[in-house]
Every structure is written in structure tokens, then in C-alpha cells.
Amino acid sequence: MDYGLTEEQKSIISTAREIAQKHIKPVRQRYDAEEIFPWDIVKVLGEAGLFGVYIPEEYGGKGMGVFELVLVVEELSRVDAGIALCLAGTALGAYPILLGGSDEQKKKWLPPLARGEKLAAFALTEAEAGSDATAIQTTAQRDGDEYVLNGTKCFITNGGDAEIYSVMAVTEKRKGARGISAFVVEKGTPGFEFGKKENKMGIRASSTRELIFQDCRVPRVNLLSREGMGLILALKTFDATRPGVAAQALGIAAGALDEAMAFTTTTTVDGETLASHQAVQHILADLATEVEAARALLYATSRMIDKGAKRTTKESAMSKLYASDVAMKVTSTVVRLFGHRGCLTDYPVEKMMRDAKITQIYEGTNQIQRNEIALALIKEAASAATT
Ligand SMILES: Cc1cc2nc3c(=O)[nH]c(=O)nc-3n(C[C@H](O)[C@H](O)[C@H](O)COP(=O)(O)OP(=O)(O)OC[C@H]3O[C@@H](n4cnc5c(N)ncnc54)[C@H](O)[C@@H]3O)c2cc1C
């Protein structure tokens, strides 16, 4: 489908595609099996300027937006979603700074992220606070010109490998959701350590670790936005970054479809290619239609965000929900089309199915996306009724 891309956007896609084919494809199976963090790929992506596509030029980026970030993540994830996460996870950690940081804070932390010299991470989830973010227990107690952080975050993407962490902590418990604040905590700050690294079913080249804060003193100048605005900043971040998860899911689905087309048009059963059977053709037609529908929804949402739409919670949630469900459906169908080969690690499709699953879970499970979409629909209906 023609999405009217500019020459610059086409060039970003071709750069990401070339890196994916030349550098990621040859290592993807080994990095997944051995859980290797892709530092060599980080370097290549950084040199190509892809870490900074969504970061304003004044802070060292290319000055583009969510749409271009989505294009990059889709292309990289088409080959390996776990490796792509070094970049997408950094965007998730960078957005609170981008959306809530002062000019000084942006000047300090964004340029090395734009160059890919440092990675970022986003830390909200805790053992007893996943879907319900208001239940977080990590505290940040004000002490003069510092805040003292105590608590443990879990399942943090890029945890341990990132240098810059956007961390949500409770500054005033009695205020509930309005008592949560966002801080930047840099790796190496005394009292900030890393705990267990998770052994995951998919995206295994991406590190997922616990963050442990024990009397960790963070200067007051590391507070993003204002005290009490942390949860709002996290939700605004999700509006901008859930399209990134959708792009990951779309890339996985498109990659699985690429594999299905190559396999069914070259593999013969009883002297005929699989793709010559109408039953198989219909499967391919359905999958391709759903992949394109996911792409159209995602691209429209990303462009809406970049045009400055006030709230895109519903559209961002729809993009993430739809693309991740499509990714799960496409990958499991393609595994089946591959027959016995589908479950062998010699072929990439079983890994794509394992990677797809996570896109239904993180940055809010798909049940939570449905809650958000329904809430927005009900609000829209109520406001239509009063006008
Ligand atoms: C690989 C990986 C990487 C991650 N990276 C990060 C990261 O970088 N930063 C970060 O902060 N977090 C991260 N997470 C955490 C992730 O965002 C949470 O796992 C997710 O939000 C779900 O929370 P939970 O796991 O605690 O599930 P729970 O909240 O315990 O949910 C369990 C089940 O109950 C359902 N459920 C819960 N509440 C409702 C409701 N109100 N309505 C309907 N159903 C509901 C859920 O959909 C789910 O099926 C990561 C997780 C994983 C697995």
C-alpha cells in the first residue's frame, strides 16, 4: 500500500532494512539462544543515526517523530524484535525526558541517547504493581536538595545495560496517583544496583532485570516535570510509545509473512508447491490483509501524534492491541504452515512466535488496552450526549 512516504522516510527504512539484513540476520539465532546483548548492533544503529530519529535536532537527533521511530522499529523487528528492543526500549526511557524534562535536562541526557552512545530504560513495574501502576511501593523521600529512593523495580527492559533510567516513585503516598513522581537515575549512582536477570521465552537478546534502590540519593534537579506528575508523565509516555510496541508486533508479523511466502512458493508436496493450493492461498491472503490493516492503523495513529493531537490514548492502545494480536495469529499460523520445520530452531518462525507473545503483554497487557479503549469510547459517548 502507498502511504505517501517522503524521500527521507524511505531512506530511513532502507538504512534500517540494510542493517537488519547485513548485521542482525546473521546473528539473530545465536543472540537469542545465548541471550547476548547486541552491543555491536547498538554501535551500527548509533552510527547510522537511527537512535535519534524522534529526538529534536537541538538535542542531537534527526528532529523527526513517532512515525519515523515506528518505521525503524518495524524494519528491525521484521528480522529480530529482541535486538530491535535496544532501540525501542531506549525510546521508552527517553520519552519521559522528552515530554517532561526541562531544556537543561534534555540537553544533558538526550544527546548521548540520540547518538546511541548511552541506552535508556523506563522503570515503573514492581512485583505487586503491573497493570495497576498506582500500587507502586518504591519511595522517593525529599531530603534538602536530594531525594532518597528505596524500593525494587522488576522486568525492566535494558536493565543493567542502560545508563539512564526514568524511574517512577512515590513522593506523597496519601495523594495516590497524584503522589507519584518521575526521576532520572543514572547507572553508577550509589545505592542503585541491579538484581536478577530474567530468563525469557522470547526477545532473549534483550536484557530484562530488577533495579534495586537502597538509600539511593538523587539530586533534586533529576526530578522530571513537577512533584506528583510522574504517573501522568508515564501515561503520556505510553501514548507515544505504545505505537512502538505495535511497530515491533507489526515487524514480527510482516517478517513471518515474508518467511511464509518464501516457504510456500518453494516447498513442494506431491509435486506441487504449497502456494498452489487454494486453501494455503486463502490463509496467506487473510494474513497479508491483517498485516496491512495493522500497518494502516499504526501509521495513521503515529501521524496523528506527530501532528500534535491532544490525546491519542485510544488510538495508541488500538494500534498496540491490534498489531500484537495480529502478530500472535500470523506467527502461530506460519509455524503451522511450516509443518515439522515450524518447531525447529533451524527456521526463524518459532522464534518469531515466541517474540510475538510479549507484545501482547508489556506496556500494558491487551486487557488493559481494551479497558483504555472502552473508557475513551464511553467518555466520547457521554460528551456527545451533552453537546
Ligand atoms: C519482557 C518484559 C519486559 C518488560 N519491560 C518493562 C519495562 O521496561 N518497564 C516497566 O516498567 N515494565 C516492564 N515490563 C512489565 C510489564 O509492563 C507488565 O508485565 C505488564 O504491565 C503486566 O503487569 P503484570 O505482569 O504485573 O501483570 P498483572 O497486572 O499481574 O496482570 C495479570 C493478568 O491480569 C490481567 N488484569 C490485570 N488487571 C486487569 C484489569 N483491570 N482488567 C482486566 N484484566 C486485568 C492482566 O491483563 C493479566 O492477564 C516488562 C515485562 C516483560 C514480561
The ligand as an SDF file (V2000), in Angstrom:
LIG
                    3D

 53 58  0  0  0  0  0  0  0  0999 V2000
    9.8550   -8.9600   28.8860 C   0  0  0  0  0  0  0  0  0  0  0  0
    9.2190   -7.8610   29.6580 C   0  0  0  0  0  0  0  0  0  0  0  0
    9.7460   -6.5750   29.5900 C   0  0  0  0  0  0  0  0  0  0  0  0
    9.1620   -5.5520   30.3570 C   0  0  0  0  0  0  0  0  0  0  0  0
    9.7380   -4.2880   30.3210 N   0  0  0  0  0  0  0  0  0  0  0  0
    9.2670   -3.3440   31.1850 C   0  0  0  0  0  0  0  0  0  0  0  0
    9.9340   -2.0670   31.3010 C   0  0  0  0  0  0  0  0  0  0  0  0
   10.8980   -1.7770   30.5750 O   0  0  0  0  0  0  0  0  0  0  0  0
    9.4960   -1.1830   32.2210 N   0  0  0  0  0  0  0  0  0  0  0  0
    8.4210   -1.4600   33.0510 C   0  0  0  0  0  0  0  0  0  0  0  0
    8.0760   -0.6200   33.8700 O   0  0  0  0  0  0  0  0  0  0  0  0
    7.7740   -2.6540   32.9500 N   0  0  0  0  0  0  0  0  0  0  0  0
    8.1690   -3.5910   32.0480 C   0  0  0  0  0  0  0  0  0  0  0  0
    7.5160   -4.8050   31.9500 N   0  0  0  0  0  0  0  0  0  0  0  0
    6.3610   -5.0630   32.7960 C   0  0  0  0  0  0  0  0  0  0  0  0
    5.0540   -5.0920   32.0140 C   0  0  0  0  0  0  0  0  0  0  0  0
    4.6700   -3.8140   31.5900 O   0  0  0  0  0  0  0  0  0  0  0  0
    3.9980   -5.7650   32.9060 C   0  0  0  0  0  0  0  0  0  0  0  0
    4.3450   -7.1380   32.9450 O   0  0  0  0  0  0  0  0  0  0  0  0
    2.5810   -5.6090   32.3890 C   0  0  0  0  0  0  0  0  0  0  0  0
    2.1600   -4.2820   32.5130 O   0  0  0  0  0  0  0  0  0  0  0  0
    1.5900   -6.5080   33.1490 C   0  0  0  0  0  0  0  0  0  0  0  0
    1.7510   -6.4220   34.5300 O   0  0  0  0  0  0  0  0  0  0  0  0
    1.9180   -7.7530   35.4010 P   0  0  0  0  0  0  0  0  0  0  0  0
    2.9340   -8.5920   34.7210 O   0  0  0  0  0  0  0  0  0  0  0  0
    2.1890   -7.3600   36.7890 O   0  0  0  0  0  0  0  0  0  0  0  0
    0.5260   -8.4810   35.2790 O   0  0  0  0  0  0  0  0  0  0  0  0
   -0.7110   -8.3050   36.2460 P   0  0  0  0  0  0  0  0  0  0  0  0
   -1.0390   -6.8550   36.4060 O   0  0  0  0  0  0  0  0  0  0  0  0
   -0.4650   -9.0910   37.4760 O   0  0  0  0  0  0  0  0  0  0  0  0
   -1.8600   -8.9660   35.3960 O   0  0  0  0  0  0  0  0  0  0  0  0
   -2.1130  -10.3820   35.3900 C   0  0  0  0  0  0  0  0  0  0  0  0
   -3.2800  -10.6310   34.4520 C   0  0  0  0  0  0  0  0  0  0  0  0
   -4.4610   -9.9520   34.9500 O   0  0  0  0  0  0  0  0  0  0  0  0
   -4.9880   -9.1240   33.9280 C   0  0  0  0  0  0  0  0  0  0  0  0
   -5.5220   -7.8960   34.5110 N   0  0  0  0  0  0  0  0  0  0  0  0
   -4.9610   -7.1490   35.4910 C   0  0  0  0  0  0  0  0  0  0  0  0
   -5.7300   -6.0710   35.7580 N   0  0  0  0  0  0  0  0  0  0  0  0
   -6.7900   -6.1350   34.9220 C   0  0  0  0  0  0  0  0  0  0  0  0
   -7.9390   -5.3220   34.7130 C   0  0  0  0  0  0  0  0  0  0  0  0
   -8.1360   -4.2000   35.4170 N   0  0  0  0  0  0  0  0  0  0  0  0
   -8.8310   -5.6930   33.7550 N   0  0  0  0  0  0  0  0  0  0  0  0
   -8.6460   -6.8240   33.0350 C   0  0  0  0  0  0  0  0  0  0  0  0
   -7.5780   -7.6510   33.2060 N   0  0  0  0  0  0  0  0  0  0  0  0
   -6.6570   -7.3090   34.1230 C   0  0  0  0  0  0  0  0  0  0  0  0
   -3.8120   -8.8180   33.0060 C   0  0  0  0  0  0  0  0  0  0  0  0
   -4.2420   -8.4930   31.7080 O   0  0  0  0  0  0  0  0  0  0  0  0
   -3.0520  -10.1300   33.0460 C   0  0  0  0  0  0  0  0  0  0  0  0
   -3.6030  -11.0230   32.1290 O   0  0  0  0  0  0  0  0  0  0  0  0
    8.0420   -5.8240   31.1630 C   0  0  0  0  0  0  0  0  0  0  0  0
    7.5040   -7.1160   31.1970 C   0  0  0  0  0  0  0  0  0  0  0  0
    8.0690   -8.1240   30.4730 C   0  0  0  0  0  0  0  0  0  0  0  0
    7.4680   -9.5000   30.5580 C   0  0  0  0  0  0  0  0  0  0  0  0
  1  2  1  0
  2  3  1  0
  2 52  2  0
  3  4  2  0
  4  5  1  0
  4 50  1  0
  5  6  2  0
  6  7  1  0
  6 13  1  0
  7  8  2  0
  7  9  1  0
  9 10  1  0
 10 11  2  0
 10 12  1  0
 12 13  2  0
 13 14  1  0
 14 15  1  0
 14 50  1  0
 15 16  1  0
 16 17  1  0
 16 18  1  0
 18 19  1  0
 18 20  1  0
 20 21  1  0
 20 22  1  0
 22 23  1  0
 23 24  1  0
 24 25  2  0
 24 26  1  0
 24 27  1  0
 27 28  1  0
 28 29  2  0
 28 30  1  0
 28 31  1  0
 31 32  1  0
 32 33  1  0
 33 34  1  0
 33 48  1  0
 34 35  1  0
 35 36  1  0
 35 46  1  0
 36 37  1  0
 36 45  1  0
 37 38  2  0
 38 39  1  0
 39 40  1  0
 39 45  2  0
 40 41  1  0
 40 42  2  0
 42 43  1  0
 43 44  2  0
 44 45  1  0
 46 47  1  0
 46 48  1  0
 48 49  1  0
 50 51  2  0
 51 52  1  0
 52 53  1  0
M  END
$$$$
